[in-house]
Amino acid sequence: MTVRTLDAASAAAPVSDADPIVGGRVELQLLTTLKCNLKCTYCSLGVGDVLGSQTELEYDIDQLAAFVDRHLRDKEVYLTFYGGEPTLNKGMMEAVMRRFPEFRFQLQTNGTLLDGLPDWVLARLSNILVSIDGGEATTDRYRGPGIWRQVIRNLDKIQGKVGGTVTARITWGNPDTTFEELDDLASRQEAIDYVYWQFVADEMYAHDSLDKRKAVLAKLIDKFFAATERLYPLLPIMGMVRNKVLPNRAKELYAGLTQCRVSSHLINVMPNGQIYPCPDMMYAHDMQMGEVQGNWLKKSPLQPTSAMPCGTCEAFAWCRGNCMKNLWLGYVKNDLRYRARVVEPICALIRFMGREIDRHEPRTWFAHLPVAMRAALVNAEVYEYVEIMP
């Protein structure tokens, strides 16, 4: 069996099933626990009652080491601690970091317990993804009263202790999220290096919500191209511009597959040891692709198929399929409601972003950048830790 991407150029180069991981990198995402100390209204782990279903690890670190030795031995591993809230199992995080000192490490967290991490752990992190939904009112609406201030306070406390970068990870659910909220995180919060957002995979795109988001996106893109001395650090815009200016960068790390990496080199280990390609589909048992205790791994079942319309989309050259979960549910499972109310609106927003970027002539803009800004746009290590596409 071979798997092919959807464009004609890639169709001539099948990807072999011999190695479940495509290429020389792998992101090993460990869910330290499915417990969480917050109850965010849109949590994707709430689907299928995943959240809270596994509170204790059912594999030990020797079994994890045996799995790594068998399946990831020749790979460059960057390991993400995920949950639930991963810092609720701080002991597991510390044990893994000591056992695999050669790995790169990322933490995805709600940020409420960051001030309890040891300095040496903070120093070893290449990136921290902190979930925050915009400004104070928006964040507290989804996460609970006082959460925004608590997270910002914790980020200030750990500033200067983190070995790598801090990225604000926004789930853009509220259509009334303003330009000022996102701009504040990108421009005025000193402890935040980058801002990333993901368009929420929920039915929040009715009525004028697309137009509201487009108005904000246009302002963000205008400000991005107005920058002349340092990049406006909005990762979805950075990634799209990079992919348009240097098209090969859209493909080289992911073998031409989706940039969410679930088709190529992202594996998610649940506390019970089961492995899935997408952290939002761990309720779907037919998606299981491995197990730590049994020490087995197979190719991700989330692959591009002819049912997906991406190959004829204007955005495909630089988007590469975006969210494979959305495409799978909308077109392979043929969930017409989900397709119409979630997938198609998100794709429309991405196409809109592409057109707005083109309006600013990104190649001409890039040609006039100082060398340091070019390097920051093209080679930012943080691209390996986030999906890039929103």
Secondary structure as GFF3:
##gff-version 3
##sequence-region A 1 390
A	DSSP	alpha_helix	8	11	.	.	.	ID=ss1
A	DSSP	beta_strand	25	31	.	.	.	ID=ss2
A	DSSP	three_ten_helix	44	49	.	.	.	ID=ss3
A	DSSP	alpha_helix	61	71	.	.	.	ID=ss4
A	DSSP	beta_strand	76	82	.	.	.	ID=ss5
A	DSSP	three_ten_helix	86	89	.	.	.	ID=ss6
A	DSSP	alpha_helix	90	99	.	.	.	ID=ss7
A	DSSP	beta_strand	104	109	.	.	.	ID=ss8
A	DSSP	three_ten_helix	114	116	.	.	.	ID=ss9
A	DSSP	alpha_helix	119	124	.	.	.	ID=ss10
A	DSSP	beta_strand	125	131	.	.	.	ID=ss11
A	DSSP	alpha_helix	136	143	.	.	.	ID=ss12
A	DSSP	alpha_helix	147	158	.	.	.	ID=ss13
A	DSSP	beta_strand	165	172	.	.	.	ID=ss14
A	DSSP	alpha_helix	179	187	.	.	.	ID=ss15
A	DSSP	beta_strand	194	199	.	.	.	ID=ss16
A	DSSP	alpha_helix	209	226	.	.	.	ID=ss17
A	DSSP	alpha_helix	235	245	.	.	.	ID=ss18
A	DSSP	three_ten_helix	247	250	.	.	.	ID=ss19
A	DSSP	beta_strand	266	269	.	.	.	ID=ss20
A	DSSP	beta_strand	274	276	.	.	.	ID=ss21
A	DSSP	three_ten_helix	285	287	.	.	.	ID=ss22
A	DSSP	beta_strand	290	291	.	.	.	ID=ss23
A	DSSP	beta_strand	296	297	.	.	.	ID=ss24
A	DSSP	three_ten_helix	309	312	.	.	.	ID=ss25
A	DSSP	alpha_helix	316	319	.	.	.	ID=ss26
A	DSSP	alpha_helix	324	327	.	.	.	ID=ss27
A	DSSP	pi_helix	328	332	.	.	.	ID=ss28
A	DSSP	alpha_helix	336	338	.	.	.	ID=ss29
A	DSSP	pi_helix	339	343	.	.	.	ID=ss30
A	DSSP	alpha_helix	344	359	.	.	.	ID=ss31
A	DSSP	alpha_helix	362	367	.	.	.	ID=ss32
A	DSSP	alpha_helix	371	379	.	.	.	ID=ss33
A	DSSP	three_ten_helix	381	384	.	.	.	ID=ss34
###
